[in-house]
Amino acid sequence: MTQPLSSEPLKAFLNTIRVGEVRTGRVISIEDREVLVELDGLPGSVKAVGCIPHGDLTRKATGHPSEAVSIGQQLTFEVIGVDWQRERVWASAAACEDPALRAFLLGLRRGATHQGQVASVHNFGVLVNLDGEPDQCTGFIRLPELSWRTFDHPADVVTAGQRVVGEIIDVDTRRGQVQLSLKALQQDPLLPSRTKQAVSPPVGSPS
């Protein structure tokens, strides 16, 4: 396995790495829990290793990393961090395995609103087909983000096939998922009372 040189040039290169950027590299080692790649495009004799955890290798189900990649294979991946102690780059190939999905996700912004249709309702959350998404369900609403009111099951709030509008609270390229909040666009039931308290005159003051 090719080992990176522990050197000032390597450290200088790692300092240029930015989370979210896309890199390419060649698979040089396949282990039980991770895959190592040698990054492309480095200057001179500098060599840097990227580490892709098993869970970030692909969104497809695999029992072992060797089921998804092979030695010498070229991969495209997103940088998710830098391990300064081991002088390695943490990476996610799953974030780049579907170019159309990645382009869609990168076109979204936190805080913006987006529409979609409820695909399915579960006791752990709601899946939503977002308008404009590729052929894959990307929207997800966690239970606390469904409504201000209490409910026994999310089906009490939304149903499959229903059109919804939510605020984007997170875009995860690694999971290929967009987290939405319906509650963020609803009136906080405590807000009116708080506002009333704020403008009410103190007790005992002249009316």
Buried (B, 14 or more C-beta within 10 A) or exposed (E): EEEBEEEEBBEEBBEEBEEEEEBBBBBBBBEEEBBBBBBEEBEEEBBBBBBBBBBBBBBEEBEEBEEBBEEEEEBBBBBBEBEEEEBBBBBBBBBBBBEEBBEBBEEBEEEEEBBBBBBEBEEEBBBBBBEEBBEBBBBBBBBEBBBEEEEEEBBEBBEEEEEBEBBBBBBEBBBBBBBBBBBBEEEEEEEEEEEEEEEEEEEEEEE
